[in-house]
Amino acid sequence: MRKSNASRTLEKKVKPVSPSKQKILDIQKEVAAKVENALATGKKPLTSKWIKEAMLEKGYSESSARCLKVTDSKTWNEMLDYFLPDNVILDKLAEHVTCEDKRVSLGAIQEANRLKNKYPAEKIQHSLYKDDMSKYVEVEYEE
């Protein structure tokens, strides 16, 4: 039976996942399940340890697993963006900023300020960098 043109255009073409991307996806799923389980039981997540263990299970070398090389890959970041979009993170952060628990609220405020790059130490380091660069290059910086 032949499909009409209208039904063909509505079908979404899904690219098959390459074996290397599938390994990274499997590692993320495994680690996410362990983190979720740890949080549900009130334990501290050992994310780095679990990523290393999952990498070794999937055939990565000891040196790659030790430095968590898979987390530096473009695929890792693309999948994180897909499964955990920025708007979800920011919505949750906004909830915690207004939380009744002062420690939670303070931590959320600090993280929000870090995301907005509002810590003076970072600005001081940036101005020191500009001062150092002005010794070598004559460039005017906009504030």
C-alpha positions as CSV (number, residue, x, y, z in Angstrom):
1,M,0.0,0.0,0.0
2,R,1.4,3.4,-1.0
3,K,1.4,6.3,1.4
4,S,0.2,9.7,0.3
5,N,2.5,12.7,0.1
6,A,0.8,14.3,3.2
7,S,1.5,11.3,5.4
8,R,5.1,11.1,4.2
9,T,5.8,14.7,5.1
10,L,4.4,14.2,8.6
11,E,6.6,11.2,9.4
12,K,9.7,12.2,11.4
13,K,12.9,10.7,10.1
14,V,15.0,9.4,13.0
15,K,18.7,9.0,12.5
16,P,20.1,5.8,13.9
17,V,22.4,6.4,16.8
18,S,26.0,5.5,16.2
19,P,27.7,2.9,18.5
20,S,29.9,5.5,20.2
21,K,26.9,7.8,20.9
22,Q,24.9,4.8,22.2
23,K,27.8,4.0,24.6
24,I,27.6,7.6,25.9
25,L,23.8,7.4,26.2
26,D,24.0,4.2,28.1
27,I,26.6,5.7,30.5
28,Q,24.3,8.7,31.1
29,K,21.3,6.5,31.7
30,E,23.1,4.3,34.1
31,V,24.6,7.1,36.1
32,A,21.3,9.0,36.1
33,A,19.5,5.9,37.6
34,K,22.2,5.6,40.3
35,V,21.9,9.3,41.2
36,E,18.1,9.1,41.3
37,N,18.3,6.1,43.6
38,A,20.8,7.7,45.9
39,L,18.7,10.9,46.2
40,A,15.6,8.8,46.9
41,T,17.4,7.0,49.7
42,G,19.0,10.1,51.1
43,K,22.5,9.2,50.2
44,K,25.1,11.4,48.6
45,P,25.5,10.8,44.8
46,L,29.0,9.7,43.8
47,T,28.6,10.8,40.2
48,S,32.3,10.9,39.2
49,K,32.9,7.4,40.6
50,W,29.8,6.0,38.8
51,I,30.8,7.6,35.5
52,K,34.2,6.1,35.8
53,E,32.8,2.7,36.6
54,A,30.3,2.9,33.7
55,M,33.1,3.9,31.3
56,L,35.2,1.0,32.3
57,E,32.3,-1.4,31.8
58,K,31.7,0.1,28.3
59,G,35.3,-0.5,27.3
60,Y,37.0,2.8,27.8
61,S,40.6,2.8,28.9
62,E,41.6,3.3,32.5
63,S,43.2,6.7,31.7
64,S,40.1,7.9,29.8
65,A,37.9,6.7,32.7
66,R,40.1,8.3,35.3
67,C,39.8,11.8,33.8
68,L,36.1,11.3,32.8
69,K,36.9,12.0,29.2
70,V,33.4,11.1,28.0
71,T,32.0,14.2,29.8
72,D,34.1,16.4,27.6
73,S,32.6,15.1,24.4
74,K,30.1,17.0,22.3
75,T,27.7,14.1,22.4
76,W,27.7,14.1,26.2
77,N,26.7,17.8,26.2
78,E,24.1,17.4,23.5
79,M,22.4,14.6,25.4
80,L,22.5,16.6,28.6
81,D,20.9,19.5,26.9
82,Y,18.2,17.2,25.5
83,F,17.4,15.3,28.7
84,L,17.9,18.3,31.1
85,P,17.1,21.6,29.3
86,D,18.2,24.9,30.7
87,N,14.6,26.1,31.3
88,V,14.0,23.1,33.6
89,I,17.1,23.9,35.6
90,L,16.3,27.6,35.9
91,D,12.7,26.9,36.9
92,K,13.9,24.6,39.7
93,L,16.6,27.0,40.8
94,A,13.9,29.8,41.0
95,E,11.8,27.6,43.2
96,H,14.7,27.0,45.6
97,V,15.6,30.7,45.7
98,T,12.2,31.4,47.4
99,C,12.3,28.3,49.6
100,E,11.5,28.5,53.3
101,D,14.7,26.6,54.2
102,K,17.3,29.3,54.5
103,R,20.2,27.0,53.6
104,V,18.5,25.8,50.5
105,S,17.6,29.4,49.5
106,L,21.1,30.7,50.1
107,G,22.7,27.9,48.1
108,A,20.2,28.6,45.2
109,I,21.0,32.3,45.4
110,Q,24.7,31.7,45.3
111,E,24.3,29.3,42.3
112,A,22.1,31.9,40.5
113,N,24.7,34.6,41.1
114,R,27.4,32.2,39.8
115,L,25.4,31.6,36.7
116,K,24.9,35.3,36.2
117,N,28.6,35.9,36.8
118,K,28.0,38.3,39.6
119,Y,30.8,37.3,42.0
120,P,33.3,40.1,42.6
121,A,36.3,37.7,42.6
122,E,35.6,36.8,39.0
123,K,35.2,40.4,38.0
124,I,38.5,41.3,39.7
125,Q,40.3,38.5,37.9
126,H,38.8,39.7,34.6
127,S,40.0,43.3,35.3
128,L,43.5,42.0,36.2
129,Y,43.5,40.1,32.9
130,K,42.6,43.2,31.0
131,D,45.3,45.1,32.8
132,D,47.9,42.5,31.9
133,M,46.8,42.4,28.3
134,S,47.0,46.1,28.0
135,K,50.8,45.8,28.6
136,Y,51.1,43.8,25.4
137,V,48.2,45.0,23.1
138,E,46.6,48.4,22.8
139,V,42.9,47.6,22.9
140,E,40.0,49.5,24.4
141,Y,37.6,47.3,26.2
142,E,33.9,48.1,26.5
143,E,32.3,47.8,29.9
